[in-house]
Amino acid sequence: MAGWGEWLGFGGGGAPAMPPAGFGRMPVYSAQFSVITPVYAPRERAGIEAGDKVVLPASVLDTLVRLDIEYPMLFRIEAENGMRTHCGVMEFSAEEGTVIIPQWMANGLGIAPAPGLPPVVVTFTNVTLPKATFAKFRPCSVDFLEISDHKAVLEKQLRSFSCLTQGERFSFKYLDKTYDVEVVELKPAEACSIIETDMMVDFAAPIGYKEPERPAAASGGAGAGAG
């Protein structure tokens, strides 16, 4: 049996690896697909950049139904460079042999698929993830502090997500501006489902943030009168 060290290896700057569903058993479903990002997709999929859900071919749904895969359908994605993340499914309407993923997810996997270049292939494996109880986020810019109620805004954005992976960065738009956020800590595991779960949310200081300088204390004071 493979040791934990093989499954929990970290790629440079990428999301940490996770063991397959039912560690010690063969994955129920695993297949490879050529990646397409939304800008090169045959038709627009509204909202795909707003969450972590991907578009898979219809034949995948047929296979998953035959295998009696549990809902929600969650997957580990592994690029050929070793980077990994996790996702849910938006719909099953992609061309056979392809998967459409958000651009921010492609960036995190360190891949850049484009027409005219050799196909970028990733491996999908179905997984069962524990429900998150705690998540800590780090905004990637101090601009995030311009959002008056940033916790409420982020919680609303996370409603479009199925799961989170510790170490990944995701993007979202708010008032016509794009914000990047890093998942710096998760409990109880390094990849968790956030579907129908209550989790505590915390924030680390944004990248580039500096504490305001405290004003210098006034020196000296009124002299004591002579006795």
N, CA, C and O of each residue as an XYZ file, in Angstrom:
908
protein
N       0.854     -1.196      0.000
C       0.000      0.000      0.000
C       0.885      1.240      0.000
O       1.896      1.287      0.700
N       0.505      2.240     -0.783
C       1.288      3.469     -0.842
C       1.215      4.202      0.480
O       0.174      4.199      1.137
N       2.317      4.833      0.881
C       2.332      5.594      2.122
C       1.711      6.959      1.930
O       1.526      7.423      0.806
N       1.387      7.605      3.062
C       0.779      8.932      2.993
C       1.682      9.919      2.280
O       1.197     10.829      1.607
N       3.004      9.750      2.421
C       3.920     10.698      1.808
C       3.744     10.805      0.311
O       3.980     11.870     -0.259
N       3.340      9.743     -0.334
C       3.151      9.789     -1.781
C       1.915     10.588     -2.151
O       1.888     11.264     -3.179
N       0.887     10.509     -1.305
C      -0.354     11.208     -1.627
C      -0.327     12.664     -1.194
O      -1.005     13.498     -1.794
N       0.452     12.986     -0.152
C       0.420     14.328      0.395
C       1.595     15.181     -0.055
O       1.962     16.135      0.630
N       2.189     14.853     -1.195
C       3.277     15.672     -1.714
C       2.759     17.022     -2.176
O       1.631     17.133     -2.657
N       3.599     18.062     -2.027
C       3.213     19.403     -2.441
C       3.982     19.800     -3.684
O       5.196     19.607     -3.750
N       3.288     20.356     -4.675
C       3.947     20.924     -5.844
C       4.314     22.361     -5.551
O       3.704     22.995     -4.691
N       5.302     22.881     -6.253
C       5.739     24.249     -6.002
C       4.638     25.249     -6.259
O       4.270     25.490     -7.409
N       4.107     25.836     -5.195
C       3.074     26.853     -5.321
C       1.710     26.307     -5.661
O       0.768     27.082     -5.827
N       1.569     24.990     -5.773
C       0.284     24.430     -6.164
C      -0.509     23.952     -4.977
O      -0.067     24.057     -3.832
N      -1.693     23.422     -5.258
C      -2.535     22.904     -4.195
C      -2.007     21.562     -3.730
O      -1.466     20.806     -4.537
N      -2.149     21.243     -2.440
C      -1.630     19.989     -1.926
C      -2.400     18.795     -2.446
O      -3.576     18.897     -2.797
N      -1.721     17.662     -2.489
C      -2.367     16.438     -2.936
C      -3.274     15.904     -1.852
O      -3.070     16.165     -0.666
N      -4.275     15.155     -2.267
C      -5.170     14.499     -1.332
C      -5.281     13.034     -1.717
O      -5.189     12.705     -2.899
N      -5.479     12.134     -0.738
C      -5.662     10.732     -1.075
C      -6.977     10.530     -1.789
O      -7.902     11.316     -1.586
N      -7.100      9.505     -2.622
C      -8.361      9.251     -3.298
C      -9.428      8.825     -2.317
O      -9.138      8.455     -1.179
N     -10.680      8.880     -2.778
C     -11.787      8.465     -1.928
C     -11.552      7.048     -1.442
O     -11.205      6.158     -2.219
N     -11.749      6.848     -0.126
C     -11.527      5.525      0.422
C     -10.070      5.143      0.313
O      -9.732      4.209     -0.415
N      -9.183      5.853      1.031
C      -7.742      5.627      0.923
C      -7.432      4.149      1.106
O      -7.927      3.512      2.035
N      -6.604      3.607      0.208
C      -6.272      2.198      0.259
C      -7.071      1.382     -0.735
O      -6.785      0.203     -0.939
N      -8.092      2.006     -1.371
C      -8.876      1.317     -2.387
C      -8.696      2.033     -3.714
O      -8.365      3.218     -3.750
N      -8.914      1.315     -4.795
C      -8.816      1.928     -6.112
C      -9.945      2.941     -6.289
O     -11.064      2.690     -5.843
N      -9.672      4.094     -6.937
C     -10.743      5.065     -7.190
C     -11.857      4.437     -8.014
O     -11.611      3.580     -8.863
N     -13.087      4.874     -7.754
C     -14.228      4.324     -8.477
C     -14.235      4.817     -9.917
O     -14.539      4.057    -10.837
N     -13.897      6.096    -10.114
C     -13.918      6.659    -11.464
C     -12.680      7.518    -11.671
O     -12.339      8.340    -10.822
N     -12.011      7.326    -12.797
C     -10.853      8.143    -13.146
C     -10.751      8.199    -14.663
O     -10.839      7.171    -15.335
N     -10.567      9.403    -15.205
C     -10.471      9.564    -16.657
C      -9.684     10.824    -16.973
O      -9.565     11.719    -16.137
N      -9.148     10.887    -18.182
C      -8.369     12.040    -18.621
C      -9.145     12.850    -19.651
O      -9.893     12.308    -20.464
N      -8.943     14.172    -19.590
C      -9.623     15.078    -20.509
C      -8.669     16.182    -20.956
O      -7.754     16.565    -20.227
N      -8.899     16.683    -22.162
C      -8.179     17.862    -22.645
C      -8.885     19.103    -22.110
O     -10.110     19.205    -22.170
N      -8.109     20.036    -21.589
C      -8.676     21.211    -20.924
C      -9.014     22.315    -21.917
O      -8.256     22.604    -22.842
N     -10.175     22.919    -21.696
C     -10.586     24.129    -22.409
C     -10.953     25.163    -21.356
O     -11.668     24.848    -20.405
N     -10.479     26.385    -21.511
C     -10.888     27.462    -20.614
C     -12.033     28.232    -21.266
O     -12.198     28.169    -22.485
N     -12.830     28.960    -20.475
C     -14.043     29.597    -21.014
C     -13.826     30.479    -22.234
O     -14.686     30.531    -23.113
N     -12.691     31.175    -22.306
C     -12.470     32.084    -23.429
C     -12.396     31.332    -24.757
O     -12.676     31.907    -25.809
N     -12.020     30.040    -24.718
C     -11.916     29.244    -25.938
C     -13.047     28.223    -26.068
O     -13.030     27.397    -26.980
N     -14.021     28.272    -25.171
C     -15.120     27.305    -25.210
C     -16.024     27.569    -26.414
O     -16.150     28.712    -26.854
N     -16.661     26.509    -26.953
C     -17.539     26.677    -28.115
C     -18.690     27.641    -27.870
O     -19.126     28.331    -28.792
N     -19.184     27.696    -26.647
C     -20.235     28.652    -26.309
C     -20.034     29.112    -24.875
O     -19.384     28.438    -24.076
N     -20.596     30.256    -24.568
C     -20.401     30.831    -23.240
C     -21.186     30.053    -22.187
O     -22.343     29.695    -22.408
N     -20.564     29.798    -21.060
C     -21.240     29.202    -19.908
C     -21.297     30.269    -18.821
O     -20.301     30.530    -18.146
N     -22.443     30.873    -18.657
C     -22.573     31.963    -17.693
C     -22.259     31.475    -16.287
O     -22.765     30.444    -15.843
N     -21.422     32.228    -15.601
C     -21.146     31.941    -14.204
C     -20.036     30.959    -13.934
O     -19.736     30.691    -12.771
N     -19.407     30.405    -14.968
C     -18.393     29.383    -14.710
C     -17.186     29.958    -13.979
O     -16.539     29.246    -13.212
N     -16.867     31.240    -14.202
C     -15.717     31.838    -13.527
C     -16.031     32.206    -12.080
O     -15.124     32.527    -11.312
N     -17.306     32.162    -11.704
C     -17.702     32.606    -10.367
C     -17.573     31.522     -9.310
O     -17.794     31.791     -8.129
N     -17.223     30.306     -9.702
C     -17.138     29.227     -8.723
C     -16.110     28.195     -9.122
O     -15.188     28.481     -9.887
N     -16.274     26.977     -8.592
C     -15.301     25.909     -8.844
C     -15.890     24.775     -9.665
O     -15.352     23.668     -9.676
N     -16.992     25.044    -10.353
C     -17.663     23.972    -11.088
C     -17.190     23.931    -12.537
O     -16.927     24.966    -13.150
N     -17.086     22.714    -13.074
C     -16.577     22.501    -14.423
C     -17.673     21.915    -15.305
O     -18.740     21.532    -14.825
N     -17.389     21.855    -16.601
C     -18.325     21.272    -17.567
C     -17.680     20.031    -18.170
O     -16.623     20.117    -18.795
N     -18.315     18.880    -17.984
C     -17.812     17.596    -18.472
C     -18.704     17.064    -19.595
O     -19.822     17.552    -19.766
N     -18.239     16.081    -20.358
C     -19.069     15.500    -21.424
C     -20.256     14.710    -20.868
O     -20.227     14.241    -19.730
N     -21.299     14.573    -21.689
C     -22.502     13.844    -21.278
C     -22.202     12.382    -20.972
O     -22.847     11.786    -20.109
N     -21.229     11.798    -21.668
C     -20.906     10.386    -21.445
C     -20.390     10.139    -20.029
O     -20.535      9.039    -19.496
N     -19.789     11.164    -19.420
C     -19.290     11.015    -18.051
C     -20.454     10.805    -17.090
O     -20.382      9.970    -16.188
N     -21.526     11.565    -17.288
C     -22.698     11.398    -16.429
C     -23.256      9.987    -16.553
O     -23.616      9.370    -15.551
N     -23.328      9.476    -17.774
C     -23.818      8.107    -17.974
C     -22.975      7.111    -17.186
O     -23.506      6.207    -16.541
N     -21.659      7.286    -17.245
C     -20.757      6.374    -16.533
C     -20.927      6.496    -15.028
O     -20.978      5.489    -14.322
N     -21.014      7.729    -14.533
C     -21.146      7.949    -13.096
C     -22.448      7.368    -12.560
O     -22.485      6.829    -11.455
N     -23.513      7.480    -13.345
C     -24.803      6.921    -12.924
C     -24.718      5.402    -12.848
O     -25.233      4.792    -11.911
N     -24.069      4.795    -13.834
C     -23.927      3.334    -13.824
C     -23.096      2.866    -12.636
O     -23.340      1.797    -12.077
N     -22.104      3.684    -12.254
C     -21.244      3.323    -11.128
C     -21.871      3.670     -9.780
O     -21.317      3.356     -8.727
N     -23.036      4.324     -9.828
C     -23.743      4.699     -8.601
C     -22.882      5.603     -7.721
O     -22.779      5.395     -6.512
N     -22.258      6.619     -8.351
C     -21.434      7.579     -7.616
C     -22.324      8.422     -6.710
O     -23.413      8.836     -7.105
N     -21.852      8.671     -5.496
C     -22.626      9.443     -4.532
C     -22.701     10.915     -4.935
O     -21.784     11.453     -5.556
N     -23.808     11.548     -4.567
C     -23.948     12.995     -4.712
C     -23.551     13.657     -3.399
O     -23.760     13.065     -2.339
N     -22.987     14.859     -3.428
C     -22.633     15.613     -4.628
C     -21.413     15.006     -5.319
O     -20.546     14.426     -4.666
N     -21.353     15.144     -6.637
C     -20.228     14.615     -7.399
C     -19.051     15.580     -7.304
O     -19.086     16.682     -7.851
N     -18.019     15.148     -6.604
C     -16.815     15.958     -6.420
C     -15.623     15.222     -7.022
O     -15.570     13.992     -7.018
N     -14.669     15.991     -7.539
C     -13.530     15.390     -8.233
C     -12.217     16.028     -7.806
O     -12.154     17.213     -7.478
N     -11.177     15.212     -7.819
C      -9.815     15.727     -7.727
C      -9.305     15.887     -9.153
O      -9.464     14.985     -9.976
N      -8.695     17.029     -9.447
C      -8.095     17.274    -10.762
C      -6.583     17.276    -10.591
O      -6.050     17.966     -9.722
N      -5.900     16.506    -11.417
C      -4.437     16.480    -11.360
C      -3.874     16.764    -12.746
O      -4.201     16.085    -13.719
N      -3.015     17.789    -12.813
C      -2.344     18.118    -14.068
C      -1.097     17.256    -14.214
O      -0.630     16.650    -13.250
N      -0.566     17.207    -15.429
C       0.622     16.387    -15.676
C       1.850     16.917    -14.946
O       2.828     16.190    -14.768
N       1.805     18.189    -14.518
C       2.927     18.759    -13.765
C       2.851     18.442    -12.273
O       3.719     18.861    -11.507
N       1.818     17.705    -11.853
C       1.675     17.311    -10.459
C       0.786     18.210     -9.625
O       0.440     17.857     -8.497
N       0.402     19.377    -10.160
C      -0.486     20.275     -9.422
C      -1.870     19.640     -9.297
O      -2.326     18.940    -10.201
N      -2.539     19.894     -8.159
C      -3.853     19.296     -7.923
C      -4.811     20.295     -7.294
O      -4.400     21.216     -6.587
N      -6.089     20.097     -7.564
C      -7.144     20.854     -6.906
C      -8.399     19.993     -6.929
O      -8.346     18.829     -7.326
N      -9.536     20.562     -6.501
C     -10.790     19.814     -6.450
C     -11.913     20.674     -7.012
O     -11.809     21.900     -7.051
N     -12.983     20.026     -7.444
C     -14.060     20.775     -8.092
C     -15.385     20.035     -8.005
O     -15.446     18.863     -7.635
N     -16.453     20.763     -8.360
C     -17.765     20.181     -8.561
C     -18.103     20.247    -10.043
O     -17.243     20.568    -10.863
N     -19.351     19.945    -10.392
C     -19.767     19.922    -11.795
C     -20.921     20.896    -12.011
O     -21.902     20.889    -11.269
N     -20.789     21.734    -13.038
C     -21.858     22.652    -13.412
C     -22.869     21.960    -14.318
O     -24.077     22.041    -14.095
N     -22.360     21.279    -15.345
C     -23.235     20.567    -16.279
C     -22.415     19.563    -17.076
O     -21.184     19.572    -17.042
N     -23.124     18.698    -17.793
C     -22.481     17.674    -18.618
C     -22.822     17.948    -20.083
O     -23.696     17.303    -20.661
N     -22.116     18.915    -20.669
C     -22.419     19.298    -22.051
C     -21.165     19.619    -22.859
O     -21.267     20.153    -23.964
N     -19.993     19.307    -22.331
C     -18.749     19.576    -23.062
C     -18.580     18.573    -24.199
O     -19.190     17.504    -24.192
N     -17.749     18.926    -25.170
C     -17.444     17.993    -26.247
C     -16.727     16.778    -25.672
O     -15.992     16.885    -24.691
N     -16.949     15.626    -26.291
C     -16.339     14.395    -25.798
C     -14.817     14.539    -25.704
O     -14.169     15.072    -26.606
N     -14.273     14.057    -24.606
C     -12.829     14.097    -24.415
C     -12.300     15.404    -23.879
O     -11.090     15.558    -23.708
N     -13.196     16.367    -23.604
C     -12.749     17.674    -23.119
C     -13.443     18.032    -21.810
O     -14.479     17.466    -21.462
N     -12.851     18.980    -21.094
C     -13.463     19.546    -19.895
C     -13.231     21.047    -19.922
O     -12.142     21.506    -20.268
N     -14.250     21.810    -19.558
C     -14.137     23.264    -19.471
C     -13.991     23.627    -18.000
O     -14.848     23.285    -17.185
N     -12.902     24.322    -17.657
C     -12.657     24.700    -16.268
C     -12.485     26.213    -16.177
O     -12.114     26.843    -17.167
N     -12.746     26.814    -15.012
C     -12.543     28.258    -14.858
C     -11.089     28.646    -15.127
O     -10.173     27.855    -14.901
N     -10.891     29.864    -15.609
C      -9.534     30.325    -15.893
C      -8.681     30.365    -14.635
O      -7.500     30.022    -14.676
N      -9.276     30.786    -13.502
C      -8.486     30.856    -12.269
C      -8.003     29.470    -11.856
O      -6.926     29.330    -11.276
N      -8.805     28.441    -12.157
C      -8.418     27.073    -11.813
C      -7.262     26.607    -12.695
O      -6.340     25.943    -12.220
N      -7.315     26.961    -13.987
C      -6.208     26.628    -14.890
C      -4.926     27.315    -14.430
O      -3.851     26.715    -14.456
N      -5.042     28.572    -14.009
C      -3.866     29.295    -13.516
C      -3.267     28.589    -12.305
O      -2.049     28.435    -12.206
N      -4.130     28.160    -11.384
C      -3.658     27.490    -10.182
C      -2.999     26.153    -10.466
O      -2.096     25.732     -9.743
N      -3.451     25.487    -11.520
C      -2.856     24.208    -11.911
C      -1.583     24.400    -12.727
O      -0.892     23.433    -13.047
N      -1.279     25.649    -13.060
C      -0.067     25.928    -13.823
C      -0.155     25.497    -15.272
O       0.849     25.119    -15.875
N      -1.367     25.553    -15.840
C      -1.553     25.137    -17.232
C      -2.132     26.293    -18.038
O      -2.816     27.162    -17.497
N      -1.850     26.290    -19.339
C      -2.321     27.366    -20.209
C      -2.774     26.795    -21.548
O      -2.088     26.967    -22.556
N      -3.923     26.115    -21.569
C      -4.411     25.549    -22.833
C      -4.815     26.643    -23.807
O      -5.350     27.675    -23.404
N      -4.559     26.415    -25.086
C      -4.923     27.390    -26.112
C      -4.973     26.693    -27.465
O      -4.232     25.738    -27.696
N      -5.843     27.162    -28.367
C      -5.911     26.577    -29.712
C      -4.560     26.671    -30.416
O      -3.846     27.663    -30.271
N      -4.218     25.644    -31.171
C      -2.960     25.639    -31.905
C      -1.794     25.084    -31.126
O      -0.727     24.844    -31.691
N      -1.981     24.875    -29.821
C      -0.939     24.291    -28.981
C      -1.285     22.834    -28.677
O      -2.446     22.446    -28.799
N      -0.303     22.018    -28.283
C      -0.613     20.631    -27.901
C      -1.650     20.604    -26.783
O      -1.622     21.468    -25.907
N      -2.564     19.634    -26.793
C      -3.603     19.567    -25.750
C      -2.993     19.475    -24.356
O      -1.973     18.819    -24.148
N      -3.635     20.143    -23.414
C      -3.250     20.045    -22.004
C      -4.197     19.049    -21.350
O      -5.407     19.271    -21.302
N      -3.645     17.962    -20.851
C      -4.464     16.871    -20.324
C      -4.428     16.865    -18.802
O      -3.371     17.030    -18.192
N      -5.600     16.671    -18.195
C      -5.699     16.533    -16.742
C      -6.449     15.242    -16.427
O      -7.206     14.731    -17.253
N      -6.226     14.727    -15.224
C      -6.891     13.504    -14.780
C      -7.943     13.842    -13.734
O      -7.655     14.524    -12.750
N      -9.162     13.360    -13.949
C     -10.268     13.542    -13.007
C     -10.484     12.244    -12.243
O     -10.548     11.170    -12.841
N     -10.596     12.341    -10.921
C     -10.884     11.186    -10.073
C     -11.962     11.582     -9.080
O     -11.836     12.603     -8.403
N     -13.018     10.786     -8.984
C     -14.069     11.137     -8.030
C     -13.577     10.933     -6.600
O     -12.842      9.987     -6.313
N     -13.991     11.830     -5.710
C     -13.573     11.770     -4.309
C     -14.764     12.056     -3.403
O     -15.752     12.660     -3.819
N     -14.649     11.614     -2.174
C     -15.590     11.975     -1.122
C     -14.835     12.832     -0.125
O     -13.840     12.385      0.446
N     -15.292     14.056      0.094
C     -14.583     14.995      0.959
C     -15.382     15.265      2.232
O     -16.612     15.291      2.196
N     -14.695     15.466      3.353
C     -15.402     15.825      4.590
C     -15.946     17.245      4.493
O     -15.440     18.059      3.721
N     -16.964     17.534      5.269
C     -17.519     18.883      5.294
C     -16.594     19.810      6.075
O     -16.098     19.454      7.144
N     -16.370     20.991      5.534
C     -15.484     21.958      6.181
C     -16.121     22.488      7.462
O     -17.323     22.749      7.512
N     -15.299     22.640      8.492
C     -15.745     23.266      9.732
C     -15.054     24.607      9.958
O     -15.530     25.433     10.738
N     -13.921     24.823      9.269
C     -13.161     26.064      9.437
C     -12.384     26.353      8.162
O     -11.830     25.443      7.543
N     -12.344     27.624      7.772
C     -11.551     28.040      6.616
C     -10.939     29.403      6.902
O     -11.603     30.308      7.407
N      -9.662     29.529      6.569
C      -8.966     30.810      6.720
C      -8.497     31.271      5.355
O      -7.871     30.515      4.612
N      -8.803     32.515      5.032
C      -8.502     33.064      3.718
C      -7.524     34.233      3.836
O      -7.509     34.956      4.832
N      -6.702     34.399      2.782
C      -5.799     35.547      2.715
C      -6.030     36.260      1.389
O      -5.726     35.699      0.336
N      -6.559     37.482      1.414
C      -6.692     38.253      0.180
C      -5.310     38.500     -0.428
O      -4.334     38.703      0.294
N      -5.238     38.480     -1.745
C      -3.947     38.634     -2.419
C      -3.612     40.087     -2.720
O      -2.610     40.372     -3.375
N      -4.440     41.001     -2.248
C      -4.191     42.429     -2.442
C      -4.887     43.209     -1.335
O      -5.937     42.801     -0.838
N      -4.294     44.333     -0.957
C      -4.922     45.184      0.056
C      -6.201     45.820     -0.477
O      -6.990     46.357      0.300
N      -6.419     45.768     -1.792
C      -7.654     46.311     -2.368
C      -8.883     45.619     -1.789
O      -9.975     46.187     -1.776
N      -8.700     44.392     -1.311
C      -9.812     43.641     -0.731
C     -10.423     44.391      0.452
O     -11.615     44.253      0.729
N      -9.607     45.184      1.148
C     -10.087     45.919      2.316
C     -11.018     47.064      1.929
O     -11.683     47.642      2.788
N     -11.067     47.392      0.633
C     -11.980     48.441      0.179
C     -13.430     47.966      0.206
O     -14.350     48.783      0.186
N     -13.639     46.649      0.250
C     -14.994     46.106      0.342
C     -15.486     46.319      1.767
O     -14.860     45.853      2.719
N     -16.591     47.013      1.916
C     -17.033     47.411      3.253
C     -17.334     46.214      4.153
O     -16.920     46.195      5.312
N     -18.045     45.222      3.635
C     -18.345     44.019      4.418
C     -17.762     42.827      3.671
O     -18.494     42.035      3.077
N     -16.423     42.706      3.707
C     -15.760     41.703      2.877
C     -16.113     40.276      3.290
O     -16.115     39.379      2.447
N     -16.410     40.051      4.560
C     -16.773     38.695      4.985
C     -18.090     38.270      4.350
O     -18.208     37.149      3.855
N     -19.084     39.161      4.361
C     -20.382     38.839      3.767
C     -20.255     38.648      2.257
O     -20.894     37.766      1.684
N     -19.430     39.476      1.614
C     -19.240     39.364      0.164
C     -18.596     38.024     -0.182
O     -19.020     37.349     -1.120
N     -17.570     37.642      0.579
C     -16.900     36.370      0.304
C     -17.836     35.190      0.549
O     -17.856     34.242     -0.236
N     -18.602     35.244      1.621
C     -19.529     34.151      1.909
C     -20.552     33.993      0.782
O     -20.937     32.874      0.442
N     -20.988     35.109      0.208
C     -21.921     35.036     -0.917
C     -21.256     34.388     -2.124
O     -21.879     33.581     -2.813
N     -19.988     34.735     -2.389
C     -19.272     34.145     -3.520
C     -19.091     32.643     -3.332
O     -19.148     31.881     -4.297
N     -18.874     32.220     -2.098
C     -18.620     30.802     -1.834
C     -19.852     29.932     -2.050
O     -19.740     28.707     -2.097
N     -21.014     30.541     -2.180
C     -22.215     29.757     -2.484
C     -22.129     29.123     -3.868
O     -22.863     28.182     -4.168
N     -21.230     29.641     -4.715
C     -21.038     29.075     -6.053
C     -19.971     27.981     -6.057
O     -19.646     27.438     -7.113
N     -19.427     27.655     -4.888
C     -18.377     26.647     -4.783
C     -18.921     25.357     -4.174
O     -19.847     25.372     -3.363
N     -18.321     24.248     -4.586
C     -18.658     22.944     -4.021
C     -17.658     22.526     -2.958
O     -18.015     21.864     -1.983
N     -16.392     22.918     -3.150
C     -15.338     22.485     -2.241
C     -14.184     23.482     -2.272
O     -14.116     24.355     -3.136
N     -13.288     23.330     -1.317
C     -12.095     24.168     -1.232
C     -10.879     23.272     -1.051
O     -10.974     22.176     -0.499
N      -9.735     23.755     -1.525
C      -8.478     23.029     -1.378
C      -7.454     23.959     -0.753
O      -7.219     25.057     -1.257
N      -6.850     23.530      0.330
C      -5.851     24.352      1.005
C      -4.681     24.636      0.063
O      -4.149     23.727     -0.573
N      -4.290     25.904     -0.017
C      -3.177     26.293     -0.870
C      -3.594     26.877     -2.203
O      -2.774     27.492     -2.884
N      -4.867     26.699     -2.600
C      -5.285     27.215     -3.896
C      -5.667     28.685     -3.801
O      -5.959     29.203     -2.723
N      -5.658     29.346     -4.958
C      -6.133     30.720     -5.072
C      -7.299     30.742     -6.051
O      -7.224     30.163     -7.134
N      -8.363     31.409     -5.663
C      -9.495     31.558     -6.570
C      -9.795     33.035     -6.758
O      -9.362     33.877     -5.971
N     -10.539     33.338     -7.811
C     -10.863     34.724     -8.147
C     -12.372     34.914     -8.167
O     -13.126     33.982     -8.449
N     -12.798     36.131     -7.866
C     -14.208     36.478     -8.019
C     -14.319     37.959     -8.351
O     -13.428     38.752     -8.047
N     -15.438     38.314     -8.985
C     -15.678     39.705     -9.352
C     -16.689     40.325     -8.400
O     -17.676     39.700     -8.011
N     -16.413     41.568     -8.038
C     -17.338     42.318     -7.194
C     -17.264     43.777     -7.614
O     -16.195     44.388     -7.587
N     -18.402     44.329     -8.000
C     -18.476     45.716     -8.478
C     -17.458     45.968     -9.589
O     -16.715     46.949     -9.561
N     -17.441     45.059    -10.567
C     -16.596     45.179    -11.765
C     -15.104     45.116    -11.477
O     -14.296     45.529    -12.310
N     -14.732     44.610    -10.319
C     -13.321     44.455     -9.991
C     -13.054     43.010     -9.604
O     -13.871     42.388     -8.924
N     -11.907     42.466    -10.034
C     -11.561     41.075     -9.740
C     -10.649     41.003     -8.524
O      -9.669     41.740     -8.416
N     -10.992     40.102     -7.614
C     -10.205     39.898     -6.400
C      -9.713     38.455     -6.352
O     -10.452     37.528     -6.685
N      -8.467     38.271     -5.939
C      -7.888     36.941     -5.756
C      -7.766     36.662     -4.265
O      -7.352     37.522     -3.487
N      -8.135     35.440     -3.882
C      -8.108     35.042     -2.473
C      -7.444     33.679     -2.364
O      -7.719     32.782     -3.161
N      -6.571     33.525     -1.380
C      -5.880     32.253     -1.142
C      -6.509     31.529      0.042
O      -6.841     32.144      1.056
N      -6.668     30.217     -0.098
C      -7.141     29.384      1.007
C      -5.902     28.948      1.795
O      -5.148     28.091      1.336
N      -5.691     29.527      2.966
C      -4.457     29.254      3.709
C      -4.613     28.143      4.740
O      -3.624     27.539      5.155
N      -5.850     27.870      5.156
C      -6.053     26.805      6.143
C      -7.469     26.266      6.041
O      -8.423     27.017      5.840
N      -7.590     24.950      6.183
C      -8.891     24.284      6.186
C      -8.921     23.254      7.304
O      -7.891     22.680      7.658
N     -10.093     23.025      7.852
C     -10.306     21.944      8.809
C     -11.633     21.275      8.461
O     -12.591     21.957      8.096
N     -11.699     19.945      8.572
C     -10.756     19.030      9.220
C      -9.733     18.399      8.278
O      -8.971     17.533      8.707
N      -9.691     18.805      7.005
C      -8.769     18.191      6.048
C      -8.259     19.257      5.100
O      -8.714     20.400      5.141
N      -7.312     18.888      4.241
C      -6.714     19.845      3.309
C      -7.554     20.045      2.058
O      -7.223     20.880      1.216
N      -8.634     19.290      1.929
C      -9.640     19.516      0.897
C     -10.981     19.161      1.520
O     -11.134     18.088      2.103
N     -11.951     20.060      1.399
C     -13.230     19.868      2.088
C     -14.394     20.300      1.210
O     -14.266     21.195      0.373
N     -15.527     19.650      1.416
C     -16.773     20.072      0.791
C     -17.357     21.232      1.593
O     -17.264     21.249      2.821
N     -17.959     22.202      0.901
C     -18.634     23.294      1.608
C     -20.108     23.339      1.219
O     -20.757     24.378      1.335
N     -20.629     22.209      0.760
C     -22.041     22.112      0.404
C     -22.850     21.810      1.656
O     -22.590     20.834      2.359
N     -23.827     22.654      1.921
C     -24.732     22.457      3.060
C     -23.955     22.208      4.351
O     -24.176     21.217      5.047
N     -23.056     23.116      4.649
C     -22.280     22.994      5.882
C     -22.092     24.358      6.510
O     -22.059     25.373      5.815
N     -21.970     24.379      7.816
C     -21.655     25.607      8.539
C     -20.179     25.574      8.895
O     -19.712     24.630      9.531
N     -19.449     26.594      8.489
C     -18.030     26.627      8.813
C     -17.648     28.005      9.323
O     -18.194     29.022      8.895
N     -16.707     28.015     10.237
C     -16.177     29.267     10.756
C     -15.190     29.837      9.742
O     -14.378     29.101      9.180
N     -15.259     31.142      9.511
C     -14.397     31.796      8.528
C     -13.506     32.813      9.225
O     -13.969     33.585     10.064
N     -12.232     32.809      8.874
C     -11.276     33.769      9.422
C     -10.449     34.333      8.271
O     -10.393     33.747      7.190
N      -9.805     35.479      8.516
C      -8.996     36.121      7.493
C      -7.588     36.393      8.011
O      -7.405     36.817      9.152
N      -6.599     36.142      7.160
C      -5.235     36.591      7.410
C      -5.078     37.961      6.761
O      -5.861     38.334      5.888
N      -4.072     38.703      7.187
C      -3.834     40.025      6.607
C      -3.551     39.887      5.114
O      -2.840     38.968      4.706
N      -4.093     40.783      4.296
C      -3.846     40.712      2.851
C      -2.364     40.792      2.517
O      -1.585     41.394      3.255
N      -1.984     40.187      1.412
C      -0.606     40.289      0.940
C      -0.293     41.762      0.664
O      -1.048     42.446     -0.025
N       0.819     42.235      1.206
C       1.209     43.632      1.025
C       0.679     44.572      2.087
O       0.971     45.768      2.062
N      -0.109     44.033      3.035
C      -0.687     44.893      4.071
C       0.368     45.285      5.097
O       1.182     44.459      5.511
N       0.347     46.542      5.501
C       1.241     47.034      6.545
C       0.409     47.678      7.644
O      -0.510     48.453      7.379
N       0.748     47.344      8.875
C       0.039     47.934     10.005
C       0.255     49.448     10.008
O       1.371     49.918      9.790
N      -0.814     50.210     10.257
C      -0.646     51.671     10.339
C       0.333     52.036     11.445
O       0.329     51.438     12.521
N       1.165     53.020     11.163
C       2.124     53.456     12.181
C       1.394     54.185     13.299
O       0.526     55.025     13.061
N       1.766     53.843     14.508
C       1.158     54.508     15.655
C       1.818     55.865     15.864
O       3.034     55.993     15.722
N       1.029     56.868     16.199
C       1.634     58.187     16.442
C       2.571     58.126     17.633
O       2.292     57.455     18.628
N       3.683     58.832     17.521
C       4.662     58.836     18.606
C       4.063     59.480     19.841
O       3.342     60.473     19.750
N       4.367     58.907     20.992
C       3.857     59.458     22.251
C       4.480     60.824     22.502
O       5.659     61.042     22.224
N       3.682     61.733     23.027
C       4.197     63.079     23.327
C       5.291     62.979     24.371
O       5.137     62.285     25.376
N       6.402     63.674     24.134
C       7.531     63.611     25.066
C       7.466     64.764     26.052
O       7.033     65.865     25.715
N       7.894     64.499     27.251
C       7.957     65.553     28.269
C       6.591     65.921     28.799
O       5.595     65.328     28.384
N       6.514     66.836     29.661
C       5.255     67.289     30.227
C       5.482     68.589     30.970
O       6.586     69.133     30.987
N       4.443     69.062     31.568
C       4.575     70.323     32.313
C       5.512     70.127     33.487
O       5.395     69.144     34.220
N       6.427     71.039     33.670
C       7.391     70.925     34.764
C       6.715     71.114     36.110
O       5.735     71.849     36.232
N       7.246     70.448     37.106
C       6.674     70.569     38.445
C       7.073     71.903     39.054
O       8.208     72.351     38.894
N       6.165     72.518     39.733
C       6.467     73.799     40.363
C       7.411     73.634     41.544
O       7.427     72.591     42.198
N       8.196     74.670     41.810
C       9.126     74.608     42.943
C       8.355     74.628     44.236
O       7.350     75.330     44.355
N       8.815     73.862     45.209
C       8.125     73.813     46.476
C       8.548     74.942     47.372
O       8.059     75.055     48.496
